[in-house]
Amino acid sequence: MAIATEIHQEEKSPSKACNAEKRWTLSDFDIGKPLGRGKFGHVYLAREKRSNHVVALKVLFKTQLKQSQVEHQLRREVEIQSHLRHPNILRLYGYFYDQSRVYLILEYAAKGELYKELQKCKYFNERRAATYIASLARALLYLHSKHVIHRDIKPENLLVGLQGEVKIADFGWSVHTFNRRRTMCGTLDYLPPEMVESSEHDANVDIWSLGVLCYEFLYGVPPFEAKEHSDTYRRILKVDLRFPLKPVVSSTAKDLISQMLVKDASQRLPLVKVLEHPWIVQNADPSGIYRS
Ligand SMILES: Nc1ncnc2c1ncn2[C@@H]1O[C@H](COP(=O)(O)OP(=O)(O)OP(=O)(O)O)[C@@H](O)[C@H]1O
């Protein structure tokens, strides 16, 4: 399957192909219905005219990007995401811009946002949660092999493809790194202890977030939720992990969560072991697609 970036690249000489993304313009697309809006702009369903490929076109306003000083972050996001190729990572095919806007050409995730599904169901059954967690563990393994740490895994950043496959969609906080990082970022509920303490962190931060996500999938709320931010921080630092009686969750699932939510980052269950954990083996659909 090839969107026109790839088709164009094949048609052009190699030197021109290097700049393939820069040659897109709005007139290359038929614009369809709005898919949603974010902080910095709108997302539309669109079709690339030459290839007929359906995509999601994200339109960002330069003034808003400048005001919020996120141009650097966006550039990093585009640079990282455009090089990734994995079934559980949303493709970024290319980008272009005009005087007032930046356009991102994204893979279309037909089933929309995962957190809406979670809100609808309140919590997922174990087969569904395990299928998503296994897919995400595979996607994170791939990212880490490319020295990319995501740092912001949470339901709001996950989309669902046509077949029901989960896709990591937002790379705003990701970093390409060979070193250990010391930057403070991410959303409170999913912050690992070493990031709360602003100390050095590495790819193991994503294992922590996967543990938080697994808990939220199964219980419908994140594990360290509290009314005050300071209390959430305190609960994270203590790893104040409690499993409610309802909904009923298997002890193997709780075992996996407990092995991912470990304060010492180096002691968290490695992603390869997550995939071998009995709860994943027994519950995850190997196809990565949850069928209700
Ligand atoms: N590739 C996509 N396929 C399908 N729907 C999408 C896609 N990208 C975005 N959307 C929809 O458009 C909405 C807005 O997306 P966008 O990424 O701009 O904002 P956001 O991630 O929700 O918020 P923020 O601006 O805080 O990052 C999403 O919530 C989703 O419903």
PDBQT file of the ligand as one rigid body, heavy atoms in Angstrom, charges set to zero:
ROOT
HETATM    1  N1  LIG A 301      -5.226  10.017  12.205  1.00  0.00    +0.000 N 
HETATM    2  C1  LIG A 301      -6.454  10.209  12.651  1.00  0.00    +0.000 A 
HETATM    3  N2  LIG A 301      -7.459   9.409  12.281  1.00  0.00    +0.000 NA
HETATM    4  C2  LIG A 301      -8.706   9.596  12.753  1.00  0.00    +0.000 A 
HETATM    5  N3  LIG A 301      -9.048  10.596  13.598  1.00  0.00    +0.000 NA
HETATM    6  C3  LIG A 301      -8.096  11.435  14.007  1.00  0.00    +0.000 A 
HETATM    7  C4  LIG A 301      -6.751  11.301  13.553  1.00  0.00    +0.000 A 
HETATM    8  N4  LIG A 301      -6.005  12.265  14.136  1.00  0.00    +0.000 NA
HETATM    9  C5  LIG A 301      -6.840  12.980  14.899  1.00  0.00    +0.000 A 
HETATM   10  N5  LIG A 301      -8.102  12.503  14.829  1.00  0.00    +0.000 N 
HETATM   11  C6  LIG A 301      -9.281  13.033  15.528  1.00  0.00    +0.000 C 
HETATM   12  O1  LIG A 301      -9.138  14.446  15.609  1.00  0.00    +0.000 OA
HETATM   13  C7  LIG A 301      -9.087  14.870  16.976  1.00  0.00    +0.000 C 
HETATM   14  C8  LIG A 301      -8.103  15.997  17.136  1.00  0.00    +0.000 C 
HETATM   15  O2  LIG A 301      -6.821  15.494  16.958  1.00  0.00    +0.000 OA
HETATM   16  P1  LIG A 301      -5.523  16.284  17.391  1.00  0.00    +0.000 P 
HETATM   17  O3  LIG A 301      -4.391  15.341  17.267  1.00  0.00    +0.000 OA
HETATM   18  O4  LIG A 301      -5.445  17.582  16.682  1.00  0.00    +0.000 OA
HETATM   19  O5  LIG A 301      -5.810  16.722  18.831  1.00  0.00    +0.000 OA
HETATM   20  P2  LIG A 301      -5.722  15.960  20.195  1.00  0.00    +0.000 P 
HETATM   21  O6  LIG A 301      -4.621  14.965  20.161  1.00  0.00    +0.000 OA
HETATM   22  O7  LIG A 301      -7.074  15.459  20.539  1.00  0.00    +0.000 OA
HETATM   23  O8  LIG A 301      -5.414  17.150  21.143  1.00  0.00    +0.000 OA
HETATM   24  P3  LIG A 301      -4.119  17.999  21.297  1.00  0.00    +0.000 P 
HETATM   25  O9  LIG A 301      -4.298  19.190  20.427  1.00  0.00    +0.000 OA
HETATM   26  O10 LIG A 301      -4.162  18.318  22.739  1.00  0.00    +0.000 OA
HETATM   27  O11 LIG A 301      -2.933  17.166  20.905  1.00  0.00    +0.000 OA
HETATM   28  C9  LIG A 301      -8.714  13.632  17.754  1.00  0.00    +0.000 C 
HETATM   29  O12 LIG A 301      -9.172  13.735  19.049  1.00  0.00    +0.000 OA
HETATM   30  C10 LIG A 301      -9.373  12.522  16.925  1.00  0.00    +0.000 C 
HETATM   31  O13 LIG A 301     -10.730  12.400  17.265  1.00  0.00    +0.000 OA
ENDROOT
TORSDOF 0
